[in-house]
Amino acid sequence: MALTEPVLLKRVRKMTDSTSVEEFIKYGGFDALKKAVAMDEEAILDELDTAKLMGRGGAGYPLGKKWRHLYSSQETPKYIVCNADEGEPGTFKDKMLLEQDPLSVIEGMIIAGYVFGSNDGYIYIRGEYRHIQAVFQQALDHARQAGYLGENIMGILGFNYDLHIVSGGGAYVCGENSALLNSIEGKTGRPRVKPPHLAEVGLYLKPTLVNNVESFACVPAILNMGAEAFLNLGTKDGGGTKLICLSGHIKNRGVYEVALGTPLDEILYSEEYGGGTATGRPIKFIHFGGQSGPIGTGEQVNGLLYDYGEFRRNKLAIGSGAIVVMDTSVNIVDYMTSVMEFFVHESCGKCTPCRLGTTRLLELLQKFQRHGGERGDMEKLEKMLELITNLSACGLGQSVSISARSAVNAYRHEFEACIS
C-alpha cells in the first residue's frame, strides 16, 4: 500500500522556492533542530538507535551506530561531511532532495554539528550537478542570513557551525567515503586503507562523520515524528521510508518514496509506482542498487518485500535505491558487457587487481558477445571474479563480481550459448 503521507518528500513540489527559509519553516522546517538543541546529545543518539535508520547511501550501515562511534572519540575538531556524489548508475533520488528540498539536508547536517560540537561541515556534490550546486549555495546563504548557520546559531552562545560546498570532478570512486575525503583535501580521489576508520582519522586526519544526502534528510524526520513512529513505518530490519529510483524498461520512471516492507510486486506493477514494463514484455531481470548491486530474476523477486533483511536473505541488496528493470528483449551477456565497460572506465587505477582485472573481464565478456567463447572460459570468468573480489583494495573492485556472479548464476545458459 502506498504511503498516505510522504515523509521525506512532503515539501517536494509544494514550495515555490526550495531555498526559502520562510517557506521551509511553513512546512515544518527547523522544528527538529529546535527540538534537538533542547535535548541531551545522548538522547538524540538514543532516538537514532531506536529508529533503526540504515544508511541510505548504499552500504546500509546503521546510522545510530556510526554516530555513536564518532561521539565516543575524544579528539577534536570533528567534521561533518555529506556525500552527495551520486554517481551510481540508475540512482537519482539525492538529486531530487538537493534540488527541491535542500534545507532538509542542511537541517540534518546542522543537527549533526550540534551533537558533535563541530564547527565545520562539508557537502561534496558531484560535478555533473553544477546547477544544483548553485541552488544549494543559495539555500546555505538563506539559512545563514536567518541565523541557522554561522556564529551563535539560534542565539545559542558558542553554537558556531557553517557548511561548505565542494564540487566533485566526476569520478565514480569518489562516492567511496575515504576517496571522497581525499578529494576534499585536494588529493587524488583514491580510497584509503582502513583501519583506521574515518570516525577516528578522517578529514584532515580528524574524526569525521560521513553520511549520504538521504540519511541526513531522515534525521529531522526522526526527531519530528519520534523514533518509534519512524521505526513502525518500516520493519524490524530497518525503520522508515526509502527513496527509490525506477528506470529502465519500467513504465512509470522516476523517484518514489515507499515504506520499507512494501511488496516488491506493488512497486513494480501497481500504477501508483512502476506500472509494469513500458514495452508490455515480461520483466526478465532487475538490477538493484546500481552497477555494484546484485541482479534478481523476474521470478526470484515475486512475493518479496522491499526490506533490508528480506533482500539480504535472498542475496539481493537495496543499496542506493536504484531499481533498473530490464525486459525479455535484453541479452544478459550484452548487459553485463556494458556494466563491465563502466567499471573499467571508473577504476581509479590504484591497485592492479581492479585496474587490469576489470579490463581482462571486459575482454572476456566481449569474446562471449562475439560468440567466440572457448571451453574453459566459464571457469576462467568465475576465477577472475573471485580474484578481483579478494585482492582489490577498495569497495569498487570488491563489488565488481556482485552483479556478474548473480548474472552467471541466473543465466548461465546464455553465457554457455556463446561458447563455440
Buried (B, 14 or more C-beta within 10 A) or exposed (E): EBBEEBBBBBBBEBBEEBBBBEBBBEBBBBBBBEBBBEBEBEEBBBBBBBBBBBBBBBBBEBBBEBBBBBBEBEEEBBBBBBBBBBBBBBBBBBBBBBBBBBBBBBBBBBBBBBBBBBBBBBBBBBBBBEEBBEBBBBBBEBBBEBEBBBEEBBEEEEBBBBBEBBBBEEBBBBBBBBBBBBBBEEEBBBBBEEEEBBBBBBBEEBBBBBBBBBBBBBBBBBBBBBBEBBBBBBBEBBBBBBBBBBBBBBBBBBBBBBBBBBBBBBBBBBEBBBBBBBEEBEBBBBBBBBBBBBBBBBEBBEEBBBBBBBBEEBEBBBBBBBBBBBBBEBBBBEBBBEBBBBBBEBBBEBBEBBBBBBBBBBEBBBBBBEEEBEEEBBEBBBEBBEBBBEBBBBBBBBBBBBBBBBBBEBBEEBBEBBBE
